[in-house]
Amino acid sequence: MPVPVEIRLKRAEKLLHLRFDSGEEFDLPAEYLRVESPSAEVQGHGPDQRIVLPGRMHVGIIGIEPVGNYAVRLRFDDLHDTGIYSWDYLHQLGLEQAERWQAYLDALAAKGLSREPRRRR
């Protein structure tokens, strides 16, 4: 399992930069990390319960907390903070970013949802 040797939050760009001991580097957008959160709130308790989260286009990361020697907890500015991102999961998100992102966009379109937040009236 690759282990990150660098984790850097790029707040202005809303990116999490990861460099692994395998030499691979990924810049993962906050929106992508939020909609792929490993939390039960997003993943449900099985593949058929997965939630498609709309309106997260402008979400940012406001904190990164280590969880042992195997993961981090990301705190987002929409107050979501229950997902624990293991090194393995972050590496997988980096490797599969293009496919997962397209699947997310397709799921939004199929449900008539948008990446833009709903406007309050």
N, C-alpha and C positions, 0 to 999 in steps of 0.2 A: 504494500500500500504506500503510495507516495505521500510524503509529509511536507507541509509548507515550510519553507525556510524564510519566507517573507510574506507578511499580510499587511497591506497598507490601504487605508481608506483614503480615497480621493474625493473629498466632500464636494468640491465645486463641480466635478464631473459626474457625481453620484455613481461612482464605481468602487468596487473592491478589487484591488490588485493582489493576485496570488502568484507566488513563484514557488514551485515544488522542487524537492531534492532530485527529482528525475530530470530537471532542466525545463520542464514545461511552465509556461506563464500564461495567465488568463486575466483579463479585465472583465469582471462580471458586473453588469449594471444592477443597481439597487432594485429596480422594477423586476428584473428577471429573478433575482434572489427572493424577492417578496412573493411573487406568484408561484415560485417553486419551493416555498418554505416546507421543510420536513414536518411541520407541526400537524397535529390531528385536525386543526381548524381548516387546513388547506387539503391535506392528503386524505382526510376521513379515516375510516378504519378498514378500508379495502379499496381496491382499484375502482370499483363502481361508485364509490362515495366521494371521489375527488371533486373539489370545488374549483370552478373557473372564476378567478377574482378579477372583476372589471375595475376600471378607474384608478389604477395604480401608476399611471404614467409619470407622475411627478414625485413619487415617494423617494425618500432619502434614508440613509443609514445614520443614526445618531449615536450609536455605540456598538462596541465589539467587546465581548467579555469571554475570556478563556473558560473552557469547561474541561478540567483535567488536562491531560496531554493528548487529547484525541479530537477536540472540537472547539467551536466557538458558538456563542449565542449572539445573534445580531438583533439590535434594537432599531426599529424603523420609526420614522417620524409620524406614521399613522398609528403608533402605539403598539404595534404587533411586536412581541418579543418572546414567543413561546417555542420557536423552532431552534433545535440544536443541530448545527451544521457540522457533521463529522468531516475529518480530512478526506475520507473516501468519497463522501457525498459532494463536497466542494470540487474535488477532482473530476468526478463524474459530470457535474454541472458544467465544468469547463470543457470537457471533451465533447459533450452532447449539446452544447449551447445552440448551435444553428438548428438542429432538429427539434429540440424542446421548444425553442422560441417560436418556430413555425407552427408547431402543434398547438401552442397557446393562442397564437393569432387566429388559427383556423377554428379553434374552439370558441373564441370570442365571437367570430363572424357567424358561426353556426347558431349561436344563442342570441344574436342580435345585440351583443354587448360591445362596449368601447373601452379602450385604454384610458381615455380622458375621464376625469372624475365628473360625477354628476354635479350640475350647478344647483346651488341652493336658491330657493325662491324667496 
